[in-house]
């Protein structure tokens, strides 16, 4: 069997060969993007379902092999403003996450009306509220940034990439981590400096996203050293 669904609402476990065939052996033509945590490829499963396959980098793989329970929880997330995690593949040194494929709208931010931008902001907020308050367990995304907000054909936003998500259970509102990961420029100071993980760090990142959407300017981050714009310190 190429892949199977352990139970309704649980994530699928994919065979490596299935994902290789789906992405034409991770061909350059199917590459959707590349970041610090891995490369994303478009794929088509045997049943013709389109998916996005994130092939994790070695650094991102560390720990994910021990987080299958968390992956199962993330796979149960169902909200119109979230890109759904469908399953994963763990094969020897390979770790891949399989997401629903979102056909993106390629229109530039400068073409968006104020009403469109407002709706995008509200949509992101609804997704964050679901993660923090309305899902079965509180989930902190930890890497909210413009590259992880996808716009579908109708300009509706979807929060993507839960590779760094941290779960908070038992009524806990915060925790600490020794491994701070994310994108500078979007990271809350208490998280970047002290490793404090709470819903507040997603809200901080959301604030940066709002500034970017309203000003139509990208905040400076570690991904772009030549970009001198810093919305957190410069005058808008």
C-alpha positions as CSV (number, residue, x, y, z in Angstrom):
1,X,0.0,0.0,0.0
2,X,1.4,3.3,-1.0
3,X,0.0,5.2,1.9
4,X,-2.6,4.6,4.6
5,X,-4.8,6.5,7.0
6,X,-4.5,5.1,10.5
7,X,-7.9,6.5,11.5
8,X,-10.3,9.2,10.5
9,X,-8.8,12.6,11.5
10,X,-5.3,11.1,11.8
11,X,-2.5,11.8,9.4
12,X,-1.5,9.5,6.6
13,X,1.8,7.7,6.6
14,X,3.3,8.0,3.1
15,X,5.9,5.7,1.5
16,X,9.0,7.4,0.1
17,X,8.4,5.9,-3.3
18,X,4.9,7.4,-3.4
19,X,6.2,10.9,-2.8
20,X,9.1,10.4,-5.2
21,X,6.6,9.4,-8.0
22,X,4.2,12.2,-7.0
23,X,6.9,14.9,-7.3
24,X,8.8,13.3,-10.3
25,X,11.6,12.5,-8.0
26,X,11.6,16.0,-6.4
27,X,12.3,17.6,-9.8
28,X,13.3,21.3,-10.1
29,X,10.2,21.8,-12.2
30,X,8.0,20.9,-9.3
31,X,9.9,23.0,-6.7
32,X,7.5,25.6,-5.1
33,X,10.0,27.2,-2.7
34,X,13.0,26.7,-0.5
35,X,13.7,28.0,3.0
36,X,15.9,27.3,6.1
37,X,13.8,24.3,7.1
38,X,13.5,22.5,3.8
39,X,12.3,22.5,0.2
40,X,8.7,22.3,-0.9
41,X,7.6,20.5,-4.0
42,X,4.3,20.2,-5.8
43,X,3.1,16.6,-6.1
44,X,0.2,14.6,-7.5
45,X,-0.9,11.5,-5.7
46,X,-2.2,8.3,-7.5
47,X,-5.8,9.5,-6.8
48,X,-5.0,12.8,-8.6
49,X,-5.0,14.8,-5.4
50,X,-2.5,17.7,-5.6
51,X,-0.3,18.1,-2.5
52,X,2.7,20.2,-1.3
53,X,5.6,18.0,-0.1
54,X,8.1,19.6,2.3
55,X,11.4,17.7,2.3
56,X,13.0,18.8,5.5
57,X,16.6,19.8,5.9
58,X,18.9,17.9,8.2
59,X,18.6,20.6,10.9
60,X,14.8,20.4,10.8
61,X,14.7,16.6,11.0
62,X,16.3,16.7,14.4
63,X,13.5,16.2,16.9
64,X,10.8,15.6,14.3
65,X,11.5,11.9,14.4
66,X,10.5,12.1,18.1
67,X,7.4,14.2,17.4
68,X,5.0,11.8,15.6
69,X,2.4,12.3,18.3
70,X,2.5,16.1,17.7
71,X,2.2,15.5,14.0
72,X,-0.9,13.4,14.6
73,X,-2.4,16.3,16.6
74,X,-1.5,18.8,13.9
75,X,-3.1,16.6,11.2
76,X,-6.5,16.9,13.0
77,X,-6.5,20.7,12.7
78,X,-9.4,21.6,10.4
79,X,-10.0,25.3,9.8
80,X,-10.6,27.2,6.6
81,X,-7.7,29.6,7.4
82,X,-5.1,26.8,7.9
83,X,-3.2,24.8,5.3
84,X,-4.0,21.3,6.4
85,X,-1.2,18.8,7.2
86,X,-2.2,15.5,5.5
87,X,0.6,13.3,6.6
88,X,4.3,12.5,6.8
89,X,7.0,10.2,5.6
90,X,9.9,9.1,7.7
91,X,12.3,6.8,5.9
92,X,15.9,6.4,7.1
93,X,17.4,9.9,6.9
94,X,14.4,11.3,5.0
95,X,11.6,13.2,6.7
96,X,8.8,14.8,4.7
97,X,5.6,16.6,5.6
98,X,2.7,16.4,3.2
99,X,0.2,19.4,3.0
100,X,-2.8,20.2,1.0
101,X,-1.9,22.2,-2.1
102,X,-3.1,25.8,-2.2
103,X,-3.3,27.3,-5.7
104,X,-1.9,30.7,-5.0
105,X,-3.0,34.1,-6.3
106,X,0.1,35.7,-7.7
107,X,-1.2,39.4,-7.6
108,X,1.2,41.7,-5.8
109,X,0.4,43.4,-2.6
110,X,0.3,46.9,-4.2
111,X,-2.7,45.8,-6.2
112,X,-4.7,44.9,-3.2
113,X,-7.5,47.3,-2.1
114,X,-7.9,48.3,1.5
115,X,-10.9,46.0,1.7
116,X,-8.8,43.1,0.5
117,X,-6.0,43.8,2.9
118,X,-8.5,44.1,5.8
119,X,-10.0,40.7,4.9
120,X,-6.6,39.1,4.8
121,X,-5.7,40.5,8.2
122,X,-9.1,39.3,9.7
123,X,-8.5,35.9,8.1
124,X,-5.1,35.5,9.6
125,X,-6.5,36.5,13.0
126,X,-9.2,33.9,12.7
127,X,-6.6,31.2,12.0
128,X,-4.5,32.3,15.0
129,X,-7.5,32.4,17.3
130,X,-8.3,28.8,16.3
131,X,-4.8,27.6,17.1
132,X,-4.7,29.4,20.4
133,X,-8.2,29.0,21.7
134,X,-10.5,26.9,19.7
135,X,-8.6,23.8,18.7
136,X,-8.5,20.7,21.0
137,X,-5.0,21.7,22.3
138,X,-3.4,25.1,22.3
139,X,-0.9,25.4,19.5
140,X,1.8,28.0,19.1
141,X,2.9,28.4,15.4
142,X,6.3,30.0,16.2
143,X,7.1,31.0,12.6
144,X,4.3,33.3,11.4
145,X,5.7,35.4,8.6
146,X,4.6,36.6,5.2
147,X,6.1,33.6,3.4
148,X,3.9,31.3,5.5
149,X,0.7,33.1,4.6
150,X,-0.7,31.7,1.4
151,X,-3.4,33.5,-0.6
152,X,-5.7,31.2,-2.6
153,X,-7.4,32.0,-5.9
154,X,-10.1,34.1,-4.0
155,X,-7.4,36.0,-2.0
156,X,-8.3,34.2,1.2
157,X,-5.4,33.7,3.5
158,X,-4.2,30.3,4.9
159,X,-1.6,29.9,7.5
160,X,1.0,27.4,6.4
161,X,4.1,25.5,7.6
162,X,3.6,23.9,11.1
163,X,7.0,22.4,11.2
164,X,8.0,24.4,14.2
165,X,4.6,24.4,16.0
166,X,4.7,23.8,19.7
167,X,1.8,22.3,21.6
168,X,0.7,23.5,25.0
169,X,-1.5,21.0,27.0
170,X,-3.0,20.7,30.4
171,X,-4.1,24.3,30.6
172,X,-0.6,25.6,30.3
173,X,-0.2,29.1,28.8
174,X,3.5,29.1,28.3
175,X,6.7,27.0,28.2
176,X,10.4,27.4,27.5
177,X,12.6,25.9,24.8
178,X,16.4,25.7,24.5
179,X,16.1,25.5,20.7
180,X,14.9,28.9,19.4
181,X,13.9,28.6,15.8
182,X,12.0,31.0,13.5
183,X,12.7,34.0,11.4
184,X,14.4,37.1,12.8
185,X,12.3,40.2,12.2
186,X,9.2,38.3,13.2
187,X,10.3,36.9,16.5
188,X,9.2,38.3,19.8
189,X,12.1,39.5,22.0
190,X,11.2,37.2,25.0
191,X,11.3,34.2,22.6
192,X,14.4,35.1,20.7
193,X,16.4,36.0,23.9
194,X,15.0,33.7,26.6
195,X,13.2,31.0,24.7
196,X,9.8,31.8,26.2
197,X,7.0,30.2,24.2
198,X,3.4,31.5,24.7
199,X,0.6,32.7,22.5
200,X,2.1,36.2,22.8
201,X,4.9,35.3,20.4
202,X,2.5,34.6,17.6
203,X,0.6,37.8,18.4
204,X,3.9,39.7,18.0
205,X,4.5,38.1,14.6
206,X,1.0,38.9,13.6
207,X,1.6,42.5,14.5
208,X,4.6,42.5,12.1
209,X,2.4,41.0,9.4
210,X,-0.2,43.7,9.9
211,X,2.5,46.4,9.4
212,X,3.6,44.7,6.2
213,X,0.1,44.4,4.9
214,X,-0.9,48.0,5.7
215,X,2.4,49.6,4.6
216,X,2.9,47.2,1.6
217,X,6.6,46.9,2.8
218,X,8.4,43.8,3.8
219,X,10.1,43.8,7.2
220,X,13.8,43.2,7.3
221,X,14.7,39.7,8.3
222,X,17.6,37.3,8.3
223,X,16.5,36.1,4.9
224,X,17.4,39.3,3.2
225,X,20.5,41.1,4.5
226,X,20.3,43.7,1.7
227,X,16.9,44.9,2.8
228,X,17.4,47.9,5.1
229,X,13.6,48.3,5.9
230,X,12.8,47.6,9.5
231,X,9.2,48.2,10.3
232,X,9.8,47.7,14.0
233,X,12.2,50.6,14.4
234,X,11.9,52.8,11.4
235,X,9.2,55.4,11.0
236,X,6.4,54.2,8.8
